[in-house]
Amino acid sequence: MSAAAAYIARMDAVEAQRTRLSGGPPPADRWGGQMARLFRADPRRALDANLAAVAEYVRADDVLVDVGGGAGRMGLPMALRCRELVNVEPSPGMGDEFEAVAQEAGITNARLVRGGWQEAGAVEGDVLLVAHVTYFVREIVPFIEKLQAAARRRVILFIASPPPPARSSRLFRMVHGEDQVFVPGQAELLPVLWEMGILPDVRVLPGIMDLPGPVPQTREDAIKAAVRTVTLGIGNEEHASAVAEQHFDELFAPSPAGYQSLYNLDLRALLVTWEMH
């Protein structure tokens, strides 16, 4: 089996599990509503080590295309450091948050292209940034090929190990009664790139990657945070809430900052990047 076929098989297994557990199709905008609001962040905040690593590749006269850029958590800070930011985003809810955050921050060199990458038409830039998107792309080869065609200088894939949807696998098993099928991560992505003749640089960035959203301050907020991680696209929130309530002391620890998760795996950020020739 080719690397691309293995990637597709993993995506199909993930979707088969989601469909079986949910009993139906995913919501029309699984990243909208409260989920989109969690991905808001101040574009003018100090760059953490992960954002600083991305910024190293961005020049002042660049057009940066953020593919699946969501609410602009990563892209909008880069807009302050380049000529133009183009966010190609299929989620209506995420797109709305992106435009609102840009307006609130007074960023005028950022624009939104609503739709998926493959349907977005002729969008080009000096640098193509793809952060936490490849986990959800079934047809990975055409996706990468379009990135290649659209990038004038560099492609940057920002991923995490393990992939964020897998970070709550312990809680997933408690709620759903079976092991979670993990979305593709670097172990599946890199062989696809090699198979395509792409030899990227791979940088494992320092430190543990922060998750979006504030630290829960109340028991109720902690349970809601736990439920979101294992019911997105699946549903069954009432059962998940009951499980989280029953096992609360196993899942959370109080701290001066709020309720810290004991069930989330630590995530390390990776940059997979290559120059165009």
C-alpha positions as CSV (number, residue, x, y, z in Angstrom):
1,M,0.0,0.0,0.0
2,S,1.3,3.4,-0.9
3,A,1.8,6.1,1.7
4,A,-1.0,8.1,0.2
5,A,-3.4,5.1,0.2
6,A,-2.5,4.4,3.9
7,Y,-3.3,8.0,4.7
8,I,-6.7,7.7,3.1
9,A,-7.3,4.4,4.9
10,R,-6.6,6.1,8.2
11,M,-9.0,9.0,7.4
12,D,-11.7,6.5,6.4
13,A,-11.2,4.6,9.7
14,V,-11.6,7.8,11.7
15,E,-14.8,8.7,9.8
16,A,-16.2,5.2,10.1
17,Q,-15.7,5.4,13.9
18,R,-17.3,8.9,14.1
19,T,-20.3,7.8,12.0
20,R,-20.8,4.6,14.1
21,L,-20.7,6.5,17.4
22,S,-22.8,9.4,16.2
23,G,-25.2,7.6,14.1
24,G,-25.3,10.3,11.4
25,P,-23.4,12.9,9.4
26,P,-21.3,15.5,11.0
27,P,-22.8,18.9,11.8
28,A,-22.8,21.4,8.9
29,D,-20.2,23.6,10.7
30,R,-18.5,21.5,13.3
31,W,-16.0,24.3,14.1
32,G,-18.6,27.1,14.5
33,G,-20.3,28.5,17.5
34,Q,-18.6,28.2,20.9
35,M,-15.7,26.2,19.3
36,A,-14.8,29.0,17.0
37,R,-14.9,31.5,19.9
38,L,-12.4,29.4,21.8
39,F,-9.9,29.9,19.0
40,R,-9.9,33.7,19.4
41,A,-6.6,35.2,20.5
42,D,-5.1,38.7,20.6
43,P,-3.1,39.2,17.4
44,R,-0.9,41.7,19.2
45,R,0.2,39.4,22.0
46,A,3.8,38.5,22.5
47,L,4.8,35.7,20.3
48,D,5.4,32.3,22.0
49,A,8.2,30.0,20.9
50,N,6.0,28.3,18.3
51,L,4.7,31.5,16.7
52,A,8.2,33.0,16.7
53,A,9.4,29.9,14.8
54,V,6.8,30.5,12.1
55,A,7.6,34.3,12.0
56,E,11.2,33.4,11.1
57,Y,10.1,32.5,7.6
58,V,7.8,35.5,7.0
59,R,9.2,38.7,5.4
60,A,7.8,42.2,5.5
61,D,6.9,42.2,1.8
62,D,5.3,38.7,1.8
63,V,1.8,37.7,0.9
64,L,1.0,34.9,3.4
65,V,-1.8,32.5,2.7
66,D,-3.1,30.8,5.8
67,V,-4.9,27.7,4.6
68,G,-7.7,26.8,7.1
69,G,-6.6,29.7,9.2
70,G,-9.7,29.5,11.5
71,A,-10.2,32.6,13.7
72,G,-6.7,33.8,12.9
73,R,-5.0,32.5,16.0
74,M,-1.7,32.1,14.1
75,G,-2.3,34.1,10.9
76,L,-3.3,37.5,12.4
77,P,-0.1,37.9,14.4
78,M,1.8,37.2,11.1
79,A,-0.4,39.9,9.3
80,L,1.4,42.4,11.5
81,R,4.7,41.2,10.1
82,C,3.9,40.9,6.3
83,R,2.3,42.8,3.4
84,E,-0.9,40.8,3.3
85,L,-2.6,37.9,5.0
86,V,-5.1,35.8,3.1
87,N,-7.1,33.3,5.2
88,V,-8.8,30.5,3.2
89,E,-11.3,29.1,5.7
90,P,-14.3,26.8,5.0
91,S,-16.0,27.1,8.4
92,P,-18.5,30.0,8.4
93,G,-18.2,30.4,12.2
94,M,-14.4,30.5,12.1
95,G,-14.5,33.0,9.3
96,D,-16.9,35.3,11.2
97,E,-14.5,35.2,14.2
98,F,-11.5,35.9,12.0
99,E,-13.1,39.0,10.5
100,A,-14.3,40.2,14.0
101,V,-10.9,39.7,15.6
102,A,-9.1,41.5,12.7
103,Q,-11.5,44.5,12.9
104,E,-11.1,44.7,16.7
105,A,-7.3,44.7,16.4
106,G,-7.3,47.3,13.6
107,I,-5.7,44.9,11.1
108,T,-6.5,46.1,7.6
109,N,-4.1,43.9,5.5
110,A,-6.0,40.7,6.2
111,R,-8.8,39.3,4.1
112,L,-10.9,36.1,4.2
113,V,-11.6,33.7,1.4
114,R,-14.6,31.6,2.4
115,G,-14.4,28.0,1.3
116,G,-12.2,24.9,1.3
117,W,-8.7,25.0,-0.1
118,Q,-9.5,22.8,-3.1
119,E,-12.5,25.0,-4.0
120,A,-10.9,28.4,-3.4
121,G,-9.7,29.0,-6.9
122,A,-6.5,30.8,-7.8
123,V,-5.1,31.9,-4.4
124,E,-1.3,32.5,-4.4
125,G,1.2,33.8,-1.9
126,D,4.9,33.9,-1.1
127,V,4.4,31.6,1.9
128,L,1.7,29.1,2.4
129,L,0.9,28.3,6.1
130,V,-1.2,25.2,7.0
131,A,-1.6,24.8,10.8
132,H,-3.5,21.9,12.3
133,V,-5.3,21.2,9.0
134,T,-3.7,18.1,7.5
135,Y,-5.3,15.8,10.1
136,F,-8.6,16.4,8.4
137,V,-7.7,16.2,4.7
138,R,-8.5,12.9,3.1
139,E,-7.2,13.6,-0.4
140,I,-3.8,14.7,0.9
141,V,-1.9,14.4,-2.4
142,P,-4.1,16.9,-4.4
143,F,-4.1,19.2,-1.3
144,I,-0.3,19.3,-1.2
145,E,0.0,19.6,-4.9
146,K,-2.2,22.8,-4.8
147,L,0.0,24.2,-2.0
148,Q,3.0,23.6,-4.1
149,A,1.4,25.3,-7.1
150,A,0.3,28.3,-5.0
151,A,3.5,29.0,-3.1
152,R,6.1,31.3,-4.6
153,R,8.8,30.6,-2.0
154,R,7.8,28.3,0.9
155,V,5.3,25.9,2.3
156,I,5.0,25.5,6.1
157,L,2.9,22.7,7.7
158,F,2.5,23.3,11.4
159,I,1.4,20.1,13.1
160,A,1.4,18.6,16.6
161,S,2.5,15.3,18.0
162,P,0.2,13.6,18.9
163,P,-2.4,15.4,16.7
164,P,-4.7,17.5,18.9
165,P,-7.8,15.3,18.3
166,A,-5.9,12.5,19.9
167,R,-4.9,14.5,23.0
168,S,-8.0,13.3,25.0
169,S,-7.8,9.6,24.1
170,R,-8.0,8.5,27.7
171,L,-11.3,10.4,28.2
172,F,-12.5,9.3,24.8
173,R,-12.3,5.6,25.9
174,M,-14.1,6.4,29.2
175,V,-17.0,8.1,27.4
176,H,-17.3,5.9,24.3
177,G,-16.1,2.6,25.6
178,E,-13.5,2.0,22.9
179,D,-10.1,3.2,21.8
180,Q,-10.0,6.3,19.6
181,V,-8.9,5.9,16.0
182,F,-6.2,8.6,15.6
183,V,-6.2,11.1,12.8
184,P,-3.0,11.1,10.7
185,G,0.0,12.8,12.2
186,Q,3.6,13.1,11.2
187,A,4.1,9.4,11.0
188,E,1.6,9.3,8.2
189,L,2.2,12.7,6.6
190,L,6.0,12.5,6.1
191,P,5.9,9.3,4.0
192,V,3.3,11.0,1.7
193,L,5.7,13.9,1.2
194,W,8.6,11.7,0.5
195,E,6.5,9.6,-1.9
196,M,5.8,12.9,-3.7
197,G,9.5,13.7,-4.0
198,I,9.4,16.4,-1.3
199,L,12.2,16.3,1.3
200,P,11.1,18.8,4.0
201,D,13.0,20.2,6.9
202,V,11.4,19.0,10.2
203,R,11.8,21.1,13.3
204,V,10.5,19.8,16.7
205,L,9.8,23.1,18.5
206,P,10.7,23.5,22.2
207,G,8.2,23.3,25.0
208,I,4.7,22.0,25.4
209,M,2.1,23.4,23.0
210,D,-0.7,25.4,24.7
211,L,-4.3,24.4,23.9
212,P,-6.8,27.1,22.8
213,G,-9.2,28.5,25.3
214,P,-8.9,29.7,28.9
215,V,-8.1,27.4,31.8
216,P,-11.5,26.4,33.4
217,Q,-12.3,28.4,36.5
218,T,-15.2,26.4,37.8
219,R,-16.2,22.8,38.0
220,E,-18.9,23.3,35.5
221,D,-16.6,24.9,33.0
222,A,-14.1,22.1,33.5
223,I,-16.7,19.5,32.6
224,K,-17.8,21.5,29.6
225,A,-14.2,21.6,28.4
226,A,-13.9,17.9,28.8
227,V,-17.1,17.2,27.0
228,R,-16.1,19.4,24.0
229,T,-12.9,17.4,23.4
230,V,-14.6,14.0,23.0
231,T,-18.0,14.9,21.4
232,L,-17.0,17.2,18.5
233,G,-18.8,15.7,15.5
234,I,-20.1,12.8,17.5
235,G,-22.6,14.2,20.0
236,N,-23.8,12.3,23.1
237,E,-22.9,15.3,25.3
238,E,-25.2,14.3,28.1
239,H,-23.5,10.9,28.6
240,A,-20.1,12.6,28.3
241,S,-21.1,15.1,31.0
242,A,-22.2,12.3,33.3
243,V,-18.9,10.5,32.8
244,A,-16.8,13.6,33.5
245,E,-18.8,14.4,36.6
246,Q,-18.4,10.8,37.9
247,H,-14.7,10.8,37.3
248,F,-14.0,14.5,38.0
249,D,-11.2,14.0,40.5
250,E,-9.4,11.6,38.0
251,L,-9.7,14.2,35.2
252,F,-8.9,17.5,36.8
253,A,-6.8,19.0,39.6
254,P,-7.4,22.4,41.2
255,S,-4.6,24.9,40.9
256,P,-4.2,28.7,41.5
257,A,-4.8,29.2,37.7
258,G,-8.0,27.1,37.6
259,Y,-8.8,23.4,37.0
260,Q,-5.9,21.7,35.2
261,S,-6.6,18.7,33.0
262,L,-5.1,15.4,34.0
263,Y,-6.4,13.5,30.9
264,N,-4.9,15.6,28.0
265,L,-1.7,14.3,26.6
266,D,1.2,16.8,26.2
267,L,1.5,18.1,22.7
268,R,4.8,19.0,20.9
269,A,4.7,21.3,17.9
270,L,6.5,20.4,14.6
271,L,7.3,22.6,11.6
272,V,7.4,20.6,8.4
273,T,8.6,23.1,5.7
274,W,10.3,23.3,2.4
275,E,11.4,25.9,-0.1
276,M,10.1,26.1,-3.7
277,H,12.7,25.7,-6.4
